[in-house]
Amino acid sequence: MIKAAIFDMDGLLIDSERIIMQGCIQAAATIGITYTQAEYVELVGRIWSDSTRLMTQQLGSEANFQHVMQGLNDFLAARDHAFPLKDGAHALLQYYQSQGIVCSVASSSPLPHITHRLNHTGMLDYFSHVTSGQEVQRGKPHPDIYLLALDKLGLHADECIAFEDSELGAQAAIAAGLRVVVVPDLRQPSEQVRANAHQVVESLQHWLEHHDSLVGCALARAE
């Protein structure tokens, strides 16, 4: 029986990655740069310092990066920097709360982004702890953010389950010794992640409706 569930946020709890990607593509186009989904996906799961460094390289200069960031901020400001919930997110959090399972967030995003986005959806109060990529030196795929989240919870990895959408996030959770349920968003997981994940499911709603049978399948596969 698990005692806690640790969730990534962007692309997992909230449907933000596609919207942010659209903003980046549009902003880059205004200065004649064709920015692609494949390039954006390389940023997903990274802490801000790592994604800033990589995106600056992708765009060719610091000036281009700053222009795209300003365009993205304007694009998101028109939406009040708010995003819809992913399918099943609210229902799963309600279920875990009813079962006495503590919920926590481990997101690479800056803390103000985490609290604003979750508060806007009404989900912030479901979480006992929030861990941001700003709190660790090494971002995903290193396990540091999950190890810090476990420390805040006062629990061991085998007492928890993690939920991730990205390749780097899943790698980080696996490296921390956690059972990880992968819910792919912009890209399907690699064969290596599939082989080491607890489960790969189509949505949080699917996990909620079928987790008893999926857990049984995972145990049988492990044996």
Secondary structure, 3 states (H helix, E strand, C coil): CCCEEEECCECCCECCHHHHHHHHHHHHHCCCCCCCHHHHHCCCCCCHHHHHHHHHHHHCCHHHHHHHHHHHHHHHHCCCCCCCECCCHHHHHHHHHHCCCEEEEEECCCHHHHHHHHHHHCCHHHEEEEEEHHHCCCCCCCCHHHHHHHHHHCCCHHHEEEEECCHHHHHHHHHCCCEEEECCCCCCCCHHHHHHCCEECCCHHHHHHHHHHHHHHHHHHHC
